[in-house]
Amino acid sequence: MSETPSQAPLSPIAAFARAHDPDRFLCALFAPAERRDALFA
């Protein structure tokens, strides 16, 4: 069986966006990882 790759933990602002603004969170996942926190703010 194959293992699922581990995911990097969410930053506090990403976790907040995931909980309170799921549309913004999902759209930001298409951006490069190093730019995502700016999109959550």
PDB file with one MODEL, atoms N, CA, C and O in Angstrom:
MODEL        1
ATOM      1  N   MET A   1       0.835  -1.187   0.000  1.00  0.00           N
ATOM      2  CA  MET A   1       0.000   0.000   0.000  1.00  0.00           C
ATOM      3  C   MET A   1       0.874   1.243   0.000  1.00  0.00           C
ATOM      4  O   MET A   1       1.968   1.260   0.564  1.00  0.00           O
ATOM      5  N   SER A   2       0.374   2.257  -0.633  1.00  0.00           N
ATOM      6  CA  SER A   2       1.130   3.510  -0.654  1.00  0.00           C
ATOM      7  C   SER A   2       0.681   4.403   0.491  1.00  0.00           C
ATOM      8  O   SER A   2      -0.477   4.385   0.908  1.00  0.00           O
ATOM      9  N   GLU A   3       1.624   5.176   0.980  1.00  0.00           N
ATOM     10  CA  GLU A   3       1.310   6.100   2.063  1.00  0.00           C
ATOM     11  C   GLU A   3       0.983   7.466   1.499  1.00  0.00           C
ATOM     12  O   GLU A   3       1.498   7.856   0.451  1.00  0.00           O
ATOM     13  N   THR A   4       0.136   8.182   2.190  1.00  0.00           N
ATOM     14  CA  THR A   4      -0.199   9.541   1.787  1.00  0.00           C
ATOM     15  C   THR A   4       0.951  10.457   2.171  1.00  0.00           C
ATOM     16  O   THR A   4       1.483  10.347   3.275  1.00  0.00           O
ATOM     17  N   PRO A   5       1.349  11.367   1.269  1.00  0.00           N
ATOM     18  CA  PRO A   5       2.427  12.287   1.643  1.00  0.00           C
ATOM     19  C   PRO A   5       1.993  13.176   2.800  1.00  0.00           C
ATOM     20  O   PRO A   5       0.836  13.586   2.888  1.00  0.00           O
ATOM     21  N   SER A   6       2.934  13.463   3.675  1.00  0.00           N
ATOM     22  CA  SER A   6       2.590  14.314   4.814  1.00  0.00           C
ATOM     23  C   SER A   6       2.368  15.741   4.346  1.00  0.00           C
ATOM     24  O   SER A   6       3.023  16.216   3.418  1.00  0.00           O
ATOM     25  N   GLN A   7       1.450  16.405   4.992  1.00  0.00           N
ATOM     26  CA  GLN A   7       1.126  17.779   4.640  1.00  0.00           C
ATOM     27  C   GLN A   7       1.789  18.712   5.634  1.00  0.00           C
ATOM     28  O   GLN A   7       1.910  18.398   6.818  1.00  0.00           O
ATOM     29  N   ALA A   8       2.215  19.860   5.139  1.00  0.00           N
ATOM     30  CA  ALA A   8       2.784  20.869   6.029  1.00  0.00           C
ATOM     31  C   ALA A   8       1.666  21.414   6.905  1.00  0.00           C
ATOM     32  O   ALA A   8       0.540  21.584   6.437  1.00  0.00           O
ATOM     33  N   PRO A   9       1.961  21.687   8.159  1.00  0.00           N
ATOM     34  CA  PRO A   9       0.919  22.249   9.030  1.00  0.00           C
ATOM     35  C   PRO A   9       0.491  23.634   8.543  1.00  0.00           C
ATOM     36  O   PRO A   9       1.282  24.369   7.952  1.00  0.00           O
ATOM     37  N   LEU A  10      -0.757  23.973   8.796  1.00  0.00           N
ATOM     38  CA  LEU A  10      -1.272  25.280   8.386  1.00  0.00           C
ATOM     39  C   LEU A  10      -0.747  26.373   9.300  1.00  0.00           C
ATOM     40  O   LEU A  10      -0.571  26.171  10.502  1.00  0.00           O
ATOM     41  N   SER A  11      -0.503  27.523   8.714  1.00  0.00           N
ATOM     42  CA  SER A  11      -0.153  28.684   9.529  1.00  0.00           C
ATOM     43  C   SER A  11      -1.413  29.105  10.287  1.00  0.00           C
ATOM     44  O   SER A  11      -2.519  28.721   9.906  1.00  0.00           O
ATOM     45  N   PRO A  12      -1.259  29.881  11.343  1.00  0.00           N
ATOM     46  CA  PRO A  12      -2.450  30.317  12.091  1.00  0.00           C
ATOM     47  C   PRO A  12      -3.459  31.068  11.219  1.00  0.00           C
ATOM     48  O   PRO A  12      -4.665  30.886  11.383  1.00  0.00           O
ATOM     49  N   ILE A  13      -2.985  31.905  10.299  1.00  0.00           N
ATOM     50  CA  ILE A  13      -3.926  32.656   9.458  1.00  0.00           C
ATOM     51  C   ILE A  13      -4.613  31.737   8.449  1.00  0.00           C
ATOM     52  O   ILE A  13      -5.772  31.960   8.100  1.00  0.00           O
ATOM     53  N   ALA A  14      -3.912  30.710   7.979  1.00  0.00           N
ATOM     54  CA  ALA A  14      -4.531  29.744   7.071  1.00  0.00           C
ATOM     55  C   ALA A  14      -5.598  28.930   7.801  1.00  0.00           C
ATOM     56  O   ALA A  14      -6.661  28.660   7.241  1.00  0.00           O
ATOM     57  N   ALA A  15      -5.327  28.546   9.026  1.00  0.00           N
ATOM     58  CA  ALA A  15      -6.312  27.805   9.815  1.00  0.00           C
ATOM     59  C   ALA A  15      -7.552  28.655  10.069  1.00  0.00           C
ATOM     60  O   ALA A  15      -8.675  28.152  10.028  1.00  0.00           O
ATOM     61  N   PHE A  16      -7.347  29.949  10.332  1.00  0.00           N
ATOM     62  CA  PHE A  16      -8.478  30.856  10.541  1.00  0.00           C
ATOM     63  C   PHE A  16      -9.306  30.965   9.258  1.00  0.00           C
ATOM     64  O   PHE A  16     -10.534  30.899   9.303  1.00  0.00           O
ATOM     65  N   ALA A  17      -8.633  31.133   8.115  1.00  0.00           N
ATOM     66  CA  ALA A  17      -9.345  31.233   6.836  1.00  0.00           C
ATOM     67  C   ALA A  17     -10.090  29.937   6.533  1.00  0.00           C
ATOM     68  O   ALA A  17     -11.214  29.968   6.033  1.00  0.00           O
ATOM     69  N   ARG A  18      -9.475  28.811   6.830  1.00  0.00           N
ATOM     70  CA  ARG A  18     -10.125  27.525   6.586  1.00  0.00           C
ATOM     71  C   ARG A  18     -11.409  27.400   7.395  1.00  0.00           C
ATOM     72  O   ARG A  18     -12.411  26.885   6.900  1.00  0.00           O
ATOM     73  N   ALA A  19     -11.379  27.869   8.633  1.00  0.00           N
ATOM     74  CA  ALA A  19     -12.542  27.756   9.511  1.00  0.00           C
ATOM     75  C   ALA A  19     -13.619  28.791   9.214  1.00  0.00           C
ATOM     76  O   ALA A  19     -14.808  28.496   9.333  1.00  0.00           O
ATOM     77  N   HIS A  20     -13.217  30.005   8.828  1.00  0.00           N
ATOM     78  CA  HIS A  20     -14.175  31.107   8.744  1.00  0.00           C
ATOM     79  C   HIS A  20     -14.437  31.627   7.334  1.00  0.00           C
ATOM     80  O   HIS A  20     -15.408  32.354   7.121  1.00  0.00           O
ATOM     81  N   ASP A  21     -13.592  31.269   6.369  1.00  0.00           N
ATOM     82  CA  ASP A  21     -13.775  31.742   4.988  1.00  0.00           C
ATOM     83  C   ASP A  21     -13.321  30.639   4.030  1.00  0.00           C
ATOM     84  O   ASP A  21     -12.294  30.773   3.365  1.00  0.00           O
ATOM     85  N   PRO A  22     -14.092  29.550   3.964  1.00  0.00           N
ATOM     86  CA  PRO A  22     -13.651  28.399   3.174  1.00  0.00           C
ATOM     87  C   PRO A  22     -13.452  28.698   1.690  1.00  0.00           C
ATOM     88  O   PRO A  22     -12.598  28.079   1.055  1.00  0.00           O
ATOM     89  N   ASP A  23     -14.214  29.627   1.123  1.00  0.00           N
ATOM     90  CA  ASP A  23     -14.018  29.964  -0.291  1.00  0.00           C
ATOM     91  C   ASP A  23     -12.637  30.566  -0.522  1.00  0.00           C
ATOM     92  O   ASP A  23     -11.942  30.195  -1.468  1.00  0.00           O
ATOM     93  N   ARG A  24     -12.245  31.491   0.343  1.00  0.00           N
ATOM     94  CA  ARG A  24     -10.916  32.107   0.225  1.00  0.00           C
ATOM     95  C   ARG A  24      -9.827  31.053   0.432  1.00  0.00           C
ATOM     96  O   ARG A  24      -8.824  31.040  -0.281  1.00  0.00           O
ATOM     97  N   PHE A  25     -10.030  30.177   1.405  1.00  0.00           N
ATOM     98  CA  PHE A  25      -9.044  29.140   1.689  1.00  0.00           C
ATOM     99  C   PHE A  25      -8.839  28.243   0.468  1.00  0.00           C
ATOM    100  O   PHE A  25      -7.703  27.990   0.066  1.00  0.00           O
ATOM    101  N   LEU A  26      -9.923  27.767  -0.114  1.00  0.00           N
ATOM    102  CA  LEU A  26      -9.806  26.863  -1.258  1.00  0.00           C
ATOM    103  C   LEU A  26      -9.192  27.548  -2.475  1.00  0.00           C
ATOM    104  O   LEU A  26      -8.378  26.944  -3.175  1.00  0.00           O
ATOM    105  N   CYS A  27      -9.562  28.778  -2.733  1.00  0.00           N
ATOM    106  CA  CYS A  27      -8.986  29.511  -3.868  1.00  0.00           C
ATOM    107  C   CYS A  27      -7.497  29.753  -3.665  1.00  0.00           C
ATOM    108  O   CYS A  27      -6.722  29.685  -4.620  1.00  0.00           O
ATOM    109  N   ALA A  28      -7.093  30.032  -2.443  1.00  0.00           N
ATOM    110  CA  ALA A  28      -5.681  30.310  -2.164  1.00  0.00           C
ATOM    111  C   ALA A  28      -4.809  29.076  -2.356  1.00  0.00           C
ATOM    112  O   ALA A  28      -3.603  29.209  -2.563  1.00  0.00           O
ATOM    113  N   LEU A  29      -5.381  27.894  -2.295  1.00  0.00           N
ATOM    114  CA  LEU A  29      -4.593  26.681  -2.489  1.00  0.00           C
ATOM    115  C   LEU A  29      -4.024  26.581  -3.904  1.00  0.00           C
ATOM    116  O   LEU A  29      -3.083  25.822  -4.134  1.00  0.00           O
ATOM    117  N   PHE A  30      -4.575  27.328  -4.843  1.00  0.00           N
ATOM    118  CA  PHE A  30      -4.058  27.324  -6.211  1.00  0.00           C
ATOM    119  C   PHE A  30      -2.841  28.234  -6.370  1.00  0.00           C
ATOM    120  O   PHE A  30      -2.145  28.163  -7.383  1.00  0.00           O
ATOM    121  N   ALA A  31      -2.583  29.070  -5.396  1.00  0.00           N
ATOM    122  CA  ALA A  31      -1.434  29.982  -5.437  1.00  0.00           C
ATOM    123  C   ALA A  31      -0.184  29.239  -4.959  1.00  0.00           C
ATOM    124  O   ALA A  31      -0.286  28.232  -4.257  1.00  0.00           O
ATOM    125  N   PRO A  32       0.993  29.737  -5.340  1.00  0.00           N
ATOM    126  CA  PRO A  32       2.228  29.131  -4.828  1.00  0.00           C
ATOM    127  C   PRO A  32       2.258  29.188  -3.297  1.00  0.00           C
ATOM    128  O   PRO A  32       1.797  30.160  -2.698  1.00  0.00           O
ATOM    129  N   ALA A  33       2.792  28.158  -2.680  1.00  0.00           N
ATOM    130  CA  ALA A  33       2.778  28.042  -1.216  1.00  0.00           C
ATOM    131  C   ALA A  33       3.377  29.254  -0.523  1.00  0.00           C
ATOM    132  O   ALA A  33       2.884  29.673   0.524  1.00  0.00           O
ATOM    133  N   GLU A  34       4.431  29.823  -1.093  1.00  0.00           N
ATOM    134  CA  GLU A  34       5.083  30.959  -0.434  1.00  0.00           C
ATOM    135  C   GLU A  34       4.256  32.234  -0.490  1.00  0.00           C
ATOM    136  O   GLU A  34       4.584  33.202   0.196  1.00  0.00           O
ATOM    137  N   ARG A  35       3.200  32.262  -1.282  1.00  0.00           N
ATOM    138  CA  ARG A  35       2.348  33.455  -1.410  1.00  0.00           C
ATOM    139  C   ARG A  35       0.995  33.318  -0.724  1.00  0.00           C
ATOM    140  O   ARG A  35       0.250  34.294  -0.646  1.00  0.00           O
ATOM    141  N   ARG A  36       0.665  32.150  -0.231  1.00  0.00           N
ATOM    142  CA  ARG A  36      -0.686  31.901   0.289  1.00  0.00           C
ATOM    143  C   ARG A  36      -1.050  32.745   1.491  1.00  0.00           C
ATOM    144  O   ARG A  36      -2.161  33.271   1.550  1.00  0.00           O
ATOM    145  N   ASP A  37      -0.153  32.892   2.450  1.00  0.00           N
ATOM    146  CA  ASP A  37      -0.499  33.655   3.655  1.00  0.00           C
ATOM    147  C   ASP A  37      -0.920  35.073   3.321  1.00  0.00           C
ATOM    148  O   ASP A  37      -1.790  35.630   3.991  1.00  0.00           O
ATOM    149  N   ALA A  38      -0.321  35.670   2.299  1.00  0.00           N
ATOM    150  CA  ALA A  38      -0.716  37.024   1.894  1.00  0.00           C
ATOM    151  C   ALA A  38      -2.149  37.027   1.364  1.00  0.00           C
ATOM    152  O   ALA A  38      -2.870  38.009   1.542  1.00  0.00           O
ATOM    153  N   LEU A  39      -2.562  35.955   0.727  1.00  0.00           N
ATOM    154  CA  LEU A  39      -3.927  35.882   0.202  1.00  0.00           C
ATOM    155  C   LEU A  39      -4.954  35.651   1.310  1.00  0.00           C
ATOM    156  O   LEU A  39      -6.111  36.052   1.178  1.00  0.00           O
ATOM    157  N   PHE A  40      -4.544  35.019   2.380  1.00  0.00           N
ATOM    158  CA  PHE A  40      -5.460  34.791   3.495  1.00  0.00           C
ATOM    159  C   PHE A  40      -5.712  36.063   4.288  1.00  0.00           C
ATOM    160  O   PHE A  40      -6.765  36.209   4.909  1.00  0.00           O
ATOM    161  N   ALA A  41      -4.761  36.981   4.273  1.00  0.00           N
ATOM    162  CA  ALA A  41      -4.878  38.205   5.080  1.00  0.00           C
ATOM    163  C   ALA A  41      -5.918  39.146   4.511  1.00  0.00           C
ATOM    164  O   ALA A  41      -6.146  40.222   5.064  1.00  0.00           O
TER     165      ALA A  41
ENDMDL
END
